[in-house]
Structures are given as C-alpha cells and as structure tokens.
Amino acid sequence: MKKAYLFILFLIINFGALALGSWFMGDAVTGDWYSNLNKAPWTPPGWVFGVAWTLIMVCFSIYLSYLFSIRKSKFVIFVYTLAVLLNMSWNYVFFNQQLTQLGFVNIILLTLVILYFFITFGDDKLSRLKYLLLPYIIWLCIATSLNAYVVFNN
C-alpha cells in the first residue's frame, strides 16, 4: 500500500512539475523566436514530446515509489527536489528567457542528476528497477543534443 501511495504522490508531483514548466514556458513554442530558431534536423514533431514525457514520468514515478520506500532520507529528497527544479526551470530559461546557453548548462545538470539516480541508487533492491530511468536518460540525451545544436548553430 505504501508503494501505491508513493506512486500516486510522485505522479502528482512529476506531472505537476511538467505542467508548471509548461506554464513557465509561456507561448514561446508557438512564438516567432522558436519558429525562427535554427533547430536540429532530428528535432521530433511536437506530439512526440507529450508521449515521451508521459512515459518518462510514469516510469520515474514507479522508480521513485520503490526508492522512497527503501531509502527515504533528506539526501534522497534533496536529489529528487534538485531534479524537479532543474526540469521545471529549463523551460523557463530556454523558452521564456531565450537563454539557450544557460538552458544547455541546466539540461546537462539535469542529465547528471538523473544519471546519479541510476548509478547511486541502483543497489540490490533497485538493480532492475533502475532501468525504469532509461527512457528519462535517453530523452535527456536527445534533448541535450537539441539544445546544443541551438547553442552552437544560431
């Protein structure tokens, strides 16, 4: 029961953070700045982002529900909070403020935090469950490459 409660709690927090990040972004995706941006040729169509983030947050929430049932500590809470803040702030920094270089630093830091989860909290009890982080890691690698393309080609 505890894991089910934690799963629902993390779904609410994670999807809430995505919603806030989207709100912080404003209408930048439909605006002139983004439309005129020299984007990477491998930039996926818009609908892919919604599908990807839905899968990522469901998998991440499952992983977190197990992690927090095994290792709830102030440090784990701190690392998770850092991941949420970096995830939300990227939208604001990159889209709203159009600070692509700072967005690049932001997304690299987020990728490192999620990799930290994968490496550090992948002990015996979570050894298989850590693979639920792979969609997040793969997506962050793609997103980092998209952000890098904008930084180095505009």
Contact map, one row per residue, 1 for C-alpha under 8 A:
1111100000000000000000000000000000000000000000000000000000000000000000000000000000000000000000000000000000000000000000000000000000000000000000000000000000
1111110000000000000000000000000000000000000000000000000000000000000010000000000000000000000000000000000000000000000000000000000000000000000000000000000000
1111111000000000000000000000000000000000000000000000000000000000110010000000000000000000000000000000000000000000000000000000000000000000000000000000000000
1111111100000000000000000000000000000000000000000000000000000000100000000000000000000000000000000000000000000000000000000000000000000000000000000000000000
1111111110000000000000000000000000000000000000000000000000000000000000000000000000000000000000000000000000000000000000000000000000000000000000000000000000
0111111111000000000000000000000000000000000000000000000000000001100110000000000000000000000000000000000000000000000000000000000000000000000000000000000000
0011111111100000000000000000000000000000000000000000000000001101100000000000000000000000000000000000000000000000000000000000000000000000000000000000000000
0001111111110000000000000000000000000000000000000000000000001000000000000000000000000000000000000000000000000000000000000000000000000000000000000000000000
0000111111111000000000000000000000000000000000000000000000000000000000000000000000000000000000000000000000000000000000000000000000000000000000000000000000
0000011111111100000000000000000000000000000000000000000000001001100000000000000000000000000000000000000000000000000000000000000000000000000000000000000000
0000001111111110000000000000000000000000000000000000000011001000000000000000000000000000000000000000000000000000000000000000000000000000000000000000000000
0000000111111111000000000000000000000000000000000000000000000000000000000000000000000000000000000000000000000000000000000000000000000000000000000000000000
0000000011111111100000000000000000000000000000000000000000000000000000000000000000000000000000000000000000000000000000000000000000000000000000000000000000
0000000001111111110000000000000000000000000000000000000010001000000000000000000000010000000000000000000000000000000000000000000000000000000000000000000000
0000000000111111111000000000000000000000000000000000000010000000000000000000000000000000000000000000000000000000000000000000000000000000000000000000000000
0000000000011111111100000000000000000000000000000000000000000000000000000000000000000000000000000000000000000000000000000000000000000000000000000000000000
0000000000001111111110000000000000000000000000000000000000000000000000000000000000010011000000000000000000000000000000000000000000000000000000000000000000
0000000000000111111111000000000000000000000000000000000000000000000000000000000000000011000000000000000000000000000000000000000000000000000000000000000000
0000000000000011111111100000000000000000000000000000000000000000000000000000000000000000000000000000000000000000000000000000000000000000000000000000000000
0000000000000001111111110000000000000000000000000000000000000000000000000000000000000001000000000000000000000000000000000000000000000000000000000000000000
0000000000000000111111111000000000000000000000000000000000000000000000000000000000000011111100000000000000000000000000000000000000000000000000000000000000
0000000000000000011111111100000000000000000000000000000000000000000000000000000000000001001000000000000000000000000000000000000000000000000000000000000000
0000000000000000001111111100000000000000000000000000000000000000000000000000000000000000000000000000000000000000000000000000000000000000000000000000000000
0000000000000000000111111100000000000000000000000000000000000000000000000000000000000001101100010000000000000000000000000000000000000000000000000000000000
0000000000000000000011111111100000000000000000000000000000000000000000000000000000000000001100110000000000000000000000000000000000000000000000000000000000
0000000000000000000001111111100000000000000000000000000000000000000000000000000000000000000000110000000000000000000000000000000000000000000000000000000000
0000000000000000000000001111111000000000000000000000000000000000000000000000000000000000000000000000000000000000000000000000000000000000000000000000000000
0000000000000000000000001111111111000000000000000000000000000000000000000000000000000000000000110000000000000000000000000000000000000000000000000000000000
0000000000000000000000001111111001100000000000000000000000000000000000000000000000000000000000100000000000000000000000000000000000000000000000000000000000
0000000000000000000000000011111101100000000000000000000000000000000000000000000000000000000000000000000000000000000000000000000000000000000000000000000000
0000000000000000000000000011111111100000000000000000000000000000000000000000000000000000000000000000000000000000000000000000000000000000000000000000000000
0000000000000000000000000001011111110000000000000000000000000000000000000000000000000000000000000000000000000000000000000000000000000000000000000000000000
0000000000000000000000000001001111111000000000000000000000000000000000000000000000000000000000000000000000000000000000000000000000000000000000000000000000
0000000000000000000000000001111111111000000000000000000000000000000000000000000000000000000000100000000000000000000000000000000000000000000000000000000000
0000000000000000000000000000111111111000000000000000000000000000000000000000000000000000000000000000000000000000000000000000000000000000000000000000000000
0000000000000000000000000000000111111100000000000000000000000000000000000000000000000000000000000000000000000000000000000000000000000000000000000000000000
0000000000000000000000000000000011111110000000000000000000000000000000000000000000000000000000000000000000000000000000000000000000000000000000000000010001
0000000000000000000000000000000000011111000000000000000000000000000000000000000000000000000000000000000000000000000000000000000000000000000000000000010011
0000000000000000000000000000000000001111101000000000000000000000000000000000000000000000000000000000000000000000000000000000000000000000000000000100110000
0000000000000000000000000000000000000111111000000000000000000000000000000000000000000000000000000000000000000000000000000000000000000000000000000100110000
0000000000000000000000000000000000000011111000000000000000000000000000000000000000000000000000000000000000000000000000000000000000000000000000000000000000
0000000000000000000000000000000000000001111100000000000000000000000000000000000000000000000000000000000000000000000000000000000000000000000000000100000000
0000000000000000000000000000000000000011111110000000000000000000000000000000000000000000000000000000000000000000000000000000000000000000000000000100000000
0000000000000000000000000000000000000000011111011000000000000000000000000000000000000000000000000000000000000000000000000000000000000000000000000000000000
0000000000000000000000000000000000000000001111111000000000000000000000000000000000000000000000000000000000000000000000000000000000000000000000000000000000
0000000000000000000000000000000000000000000111111100000000000000000000000000000000000000000000000000000000000000000000000000000000000000000000000000000000
0000000000000000000000000000000000000000000011111110000000000000000000000000000000000000000000000000000000000000000000000000000000000000000000000000000000
0000000000000000000000000000000000000000000111111111000000000000000000000000000000000000000000000000000000000000000000000000000000000000000000000000000000
0000000000000000000000000000000000000000000111111111100000000000000000000000000000000000000000000000000000000000000000000000000000000000000000000000000000
0000000000000000000000000000000000000000000001111111110000000000000000000000000000000000000000000000000000000000000000000000000000000000000000000000000000
0000000000000000000000000000000000000000000000111111111000000000000000000000000000000000000000000000000000000000000000000000000000000000000000000000000000
0000000000000000000000000000000000000000000000011111111100000000000000000000000000000000000000000000000000000000000000000000000000000010001000000000000000
0000000000000000000000000000000000000000000000001111111110000000000000000000000000000000000000000000000000000000000000000000000000000000000000000000000000
0000000000000000000000000000000000000000000000000111111111000000000000000000000000000000000000000000000000000000000000000000000000000000000000000000000000
0000000000000000000000000000000000000000000000000011111111100000000000000000000000000000000000000000000000000000000000000000000000000010000000000000000000
0000000000000000000000000000000000000000000000000001111111110000000000000000000000000000000000000000000000000000000000000000000000001011000000000000000000
0000000000100110000000000000000000000000000000000000111111111000000000000000000000000000000000000000000000000000000000000000000000000000000000000000000000
0000000000100000000000000000000000000000000000000000011111111100000000000000000000000000000000000000000000000000000000000000000000000000000000000000000000
0000000000000000000000000000000000000000000000000000001111111110000000000000000000000000000000000000000000000000000000000000000000011010000000000000000000
0000000000000000000000000000000000000000000000000000000111111111000000000000000000000000000000000000000000000000000000000000000000011001000000000000000000
0000001101100100000000000000000000000000000000000000000011111111100000000000000000000000000000000000000000000000000000000000000000000000000000000000000000
0000001000000000000000000000000000000000000000000000000001111111110000000000000000000000000000000000000000000000000000000000000000010000000000000000000000
0000000000000000000000000000000000000000000000000000000000111111111000000000000000000000000000000000000000000000000000000000000011011000000000000000000000
0000011001000000000000000000000000000000000000000000000000011111111100000000000000000000000000000000000000000000000000000000000000000000000000000000000000
0011011001000000000000000000000000000000000000000000000000001111111110000000000000000000000000000000000000000000000000000000000000000000000000000000000000
0010000000000000000000000000000000000000000000000000000000000111111111000000000000000000000000000000000000000000000000000000010000000000000000000000000000
0000000000000000000000000000000000000000000000000000000000000011111111110000000000000000000000000000000000000000000000001000010000000000000000000000000000
0000010000000000000000000000000000000000000000000000000000000001111111110001000000000000000000000000000000000000000000000000000000000000000000000000000000
0110010000000000000000000000000000000000000000000000000000000000111111110000000000000000000000000000000000000000000000000000000000000000000000000000000000
0000000000000000000000000000000000000000000000000000000000000000011111110000000000000000000000000000000000000000000000000000000000000000000000000000000000
0000000000000000000000000000000000000000000000000000000000000000001111111001000000000000000000000000000000000000000000000000000000000000000000000000000000
0000000000000000000000000000000000000000000000000000000000000000001111111101100000000000000000000000000000000000000000000000000000000000000000000000000000
0000000000000000000000000000000000000000000000000000000000000000000000111111100000000000000000000000000000000000000000000000000000000000000000000000000000
0000000000000000000000000000000000000000000000000000000000000000000000011111110000000000000000000000000000000000000000000000000000000000000000000000000000
0000000000000000000000000000000000000000000000000000000000000000000000001111111000000000000000000000000000000000000000000000000000000000000000000000000000
0000000000000000000000000000000000000000000000000000000000000000000100111111111100000000000000000000000000000000000000000000000000000000000000000000000000
0000000000000000000000000000000000000000000000000000000000000000000000011111111110000000000000000000000000000000000000000000000000000000000000000000000000
0000000000000000000000000000000000000000000000000000000000000000000000000111111111000000000000000000000000000000000000000000000000000000000000000000000000
0000000000000000000000000000000000000000000000000000000000000000000000000011111111100000000000000000000000000000100000000000000000000000000000000000000000
0000000000000000000000000000000000000000000000000000000000000000000000000001111111110000000000000000000000000000000000000000000000000000000000000000000000
0000000000000000000000000000000000000000000000000000000000000000000000000000111111111000000000000000000000000000000000000000000000000000000000000000000000
0000000000000000000000000000000000000000000000000000000000000000000000000000011111111100000000000000000000000000100000000000000000000000000000000000000000
0000000000000000000000000000000000000000000000000000000000000000000000000000001111111110000000000000000000000100110000000000000000000000000000000000000000
0000000000000100100000000000000000000000000000000000000000000000000000000000000111111111000000000000000000000000000000000000000000000000000000000000000000
0000000000000000000000000000000000000000000000000000000000000000000000000000000011111111100000000000000000000000000000000000000000000000000000000000000000
0000000000000000000000000000000000000000000000000000000000000000000000000000000001111111110000000000000001101100000000000000000000000000000000000000000000
0000000000000000110010000000000000000000000000000000000000000000000000000000000000111111111000000000000000100100000000000000000000000000000000000000000000
0000000000000000110111010000000000000000000000000000000000000000000000000000000000011111111100000000000000000000000000000000000000000000000000000000000000
0000000000000000000010010000000000000000000000000000000000000000000000000000000000001111111110000000000001000000000000000000000000000000000000000000000000
0000000000000000000010000000000000000000000000000000000000000000000000000000000000000111111111100000001001100000000000000000000000000000000000000000000000
0000000000000000000011011000000000000000000000000000000000000000000000000000000000000011111111110000000000000000000000000000000000000000000000000000000000
0000000000000000000010011000000000000000000000000000000000000000000000000000000000000001111111111000000000000000000000000000000000000000000000000000000000
0000000000000000000000000000000000000000000000000000000000000000000000000000000000000000111111111111011000000000000000000000000000000000000000000000000000
0000000000000000000000000000000000000000000000000000000000000000000000000000000000000000011111111111011000000000000000000000000000000000000000000000000000
0000000000000000000000001101100001000000000000000000000000000000000000000000000000000000011111111110000000000000000000000000000000000000000000000000000000
0000000000000000000000011101000000000000000000000000000000000000000000000000000000000000001111111100000000000000000000000000000000000000000000000000000000
0000000000000000000000000000000000000000000000000000000000000000000000000000000000000000000111111110000000000000000000000000000000000000000000000000000000
0000000000000000000000000000000000000000000000000000000000000000000000000000000000000000000011111111000000000000000000000000000000000000000000000000000000
0000000000000000000000000000000000000000000000000000000000000000000000000000000000000000000011101111111000000000000000000000000000000000000000000000000000
0000000000000000000000000000000000000000000000000000000000000000000000000000000000000000000011000111111100000000000000000000000000000000000000000010011000
0000000000000000000000000000000000000000000000000000000000000000000000000000000000000000000000000011111110000000000000000000000000000000000000000000001000
0000000000000000000000000000000000000000000000000000000000000000000000000000000000000000000011000011111111000000000000000000000000000000000000000000000000
0000000000000000000000000000000000000000000000000000000000000000000000000000000000000000010011000011111111100000000000000000000000000000000000000010000000
0000000000000000000000000000000000000000000000000000000000000000000000000000000000000000000000000001111111110000000000000000000000000000000000010011001000
0000000000000000000000000000000000000000000000000000000000000000000000000000000000000000000000000000111111111000000000000000000000000000000000000000000000
0000000000000000000000000000000000000000000000000000000000000000000000000000000000000100110000000000011111111100000000000000000000000000000000000000000000
0000000000000000000000000000000000000000000000000000000000000000000000000000000000000110010000000000001111111110000000000000000000000000000100110000000000
0000000000000000000000000000000000000000000000000000000000000000000000000000000000000000000000000000000111111111000000000000000000000000000000010000000000
0000000000000000000000000000000000000000000000000000000000000000000000000000000000000100000000000000000011111111100000000000000000000000000000000000000000
0000000000000000000000000000000000000000000000000000000000000000000000000000000000100110000000000000000001111111110000000000000000000000000000000000000000
0000000000000000000000000000000000000000000000000000000000000000000000000000000000000000000000000000000000111111111000000000000000000000100110000000000000
0000000000000000000000000000000000000000000000000000000000000000000000000000000000000000000000000000000000011111111100000000000000000000000000000000000000
0000000000000000000000000000000000000000000000000000000000000000000000000000001001100000000000000000000000001111111110000000000000000000000000000000000000
0000000000000000000000000000000000000000000000000000000000000000000000000000000000100000000000000000000000000111111111000000000000001001100000000000000000
0000000000000000000000000000000000000000000000000000000000000000000000000000000000000000000000000000000000000011111111100000000000000000100000000000000000
0000000000000000000000000000000000000000000000000000000000000000000000000000000000000000000000000000000000000001111111111000000000000000000000000000000000
0000000000000000000000000000000000000000000000000000000000000000000000000000000000000000000000000000000000000000111111111100000001000000000000000000000000
0000000000000000000000000000000000000000000000000000000000000000000000000000000000000000000000000000000000000000011111111100000001101000000000000000000000
0000000000000000000000000000000000000000000000000000000000000000000000000000000000000000000000000000000000000000001111111100000000000000000000000000000000
0000000000000000000000000000000000000000000000000000000000000000000000000000000000000000000000000000000000000000000111111110000000000000000000000000000000
0000000000000000000000000000000000000000000000000000000000000000001000000000000000000000000000000000000000000000000111111110010001000000000000000000000000
0000000000000000000000000000000000000000000000000000000000000000000000000000000000000000000000000000000000000000000011111111111111000000000000000000000000
0000000000000000000000000000000000000000000000000000000000000000000000000000000000000000000000000000000000000000000000011111111000000000000000000000000000
0000000000000000000000000000000000000000000000000000000000000000000000000000000000000000000000000000000000000000000000000111111000000000000000000000000000
0000000000000000000000000000000000000000000000000000000000000000000000000000000000000000000000000000000000000000000000000111111100000000000000000000000000
0000000000000000000000000000000000000000000000000000000000000000011000000000000000000000000000000000000000000000000000001111111111000000000000000000000000
0000000000000000000000000000000000000000000000000000000000000000000000000000000000000000000000000000000000000000000000000111111111100000000000000000000000
0000000000000000000000000000000000000000000000000000000000000000000000000000000000000000000000000000000000000000000000000100111111100000000000000000000000
0000000000000000000000000000000000000000000000000000000000000010000000000000000000000000000000000000000000000000000000000100011111110000000000000000000000
0000000000000000000000000000000000000000000000000000000000000010000000000000000000000000000000000000000000000000000011001100011111111100000000000000000000
0000000000000000000000000000000000000000000000000000000000000000000000000000000000000000000000000000000000000000000001000000001111111100000000000000000000
0000000000000000000000000000000000000000000000000000000000110110000000000000000000000000000000000000000000000000000000000000000011111110000000000000000000
0000000000000000000000000000000000000000000000000000000100110010000000000000000000000000000000000000000000000000010001000000000001111111100000000000000000
0000000000000000000000000000000000000000000000000000000000000000000000000000000000000000000000000000000000000000000000000000000001111111110000000000000000
0000000000000000000000000000000000000000000000000001001100100000000000000000000000000000000000000000000000000000000000000000000000011111111000000000000000
0000000000000000000000000000000000000000000000000000000100010000000000000000000000000000000000000000000000000000010000000000000000001111111100000000000000
0000000000000000000000000000000000000000000000000000000000000000000000000000000000000000000000000000000000000010011000000000000000001111111110000000000000
0000000000000000000000000000000000000000000000000000000000000000000000000000000000000000000000000000000000000000000000000000000000000111111111000000000000
0000000000000000000000000000000000000000000000000001000000000000000000000000000000000000000000000000000000000000000000000000000000000011111111100000000000
0000000000000000000000000000000000000000000000000000000000000000000000000000000000000000000000000000000000100010000000000000000000000001111111110000000000
0000000000000000000000000000000000000000000000000000000000000000000000000000000000000000000000000000000000000010000000000000000000000000111111111000000000
0000000000000000000000000000000000000000000000000000000000000000000000000000000000000000000000000000000000000000000000000000000000000000011111111100000000
0000000000000000000000000000000000000000000000000000000000000000000000000000000000000000000000000000000000100000000000000000000000000000001111111110000000
0000000000000000000000000000000000000000000000000000000000000000000000000000000000000000000000000000000100110000000000000000000000000000000111111111000000
0000000000000000000000000000000000000000000000000000000000000000000000000000000000000000000000000000000000000000000000000000000000000000000011111111100000
0000000000000000000000000000000000000011011000000000000000000000000000000000000000000000000000000000000000000000000000000000000000000000000001111111110000
0000000000000000000000000000000000000000000000000000000000000000000000000000000000000000000000000001001100000000000000000000000000000000000000111111111000
0000000000000000000000000000000000000000000000000000000000000000000000000000000000000000000000000000000100000000000000000000000000000000000000011111111100
0000000000000000000000000000000000000011000000000000000000000000000000000000000000000000000000000000000000000000000000000000000000000000000000001111111110
0000000000000000000000000000000000001111000000000000000000000000000000000000000000000000000000000001000000000000000000000000000000000000000000000111111111
0000000000000000000000000000000000000000000000000000000000000000000000000000000000000000000000000001100100000000000000000000000000000000000000000011111111
0000000000000000000000000000000000000000000000000000000000000000000000000000000000000000000000000000000000000000000000000000000000000000000000000001111111
0000000000000000000000000000000000000100000000000000000000000000000000000000000000000000000000000000000000000000000000000000000000000000000000000000111111
0000000000000000000000000000000000001100000000000000000000000000000000000000000000000000000000000000000000000000000000000000000000000000000000000000011111
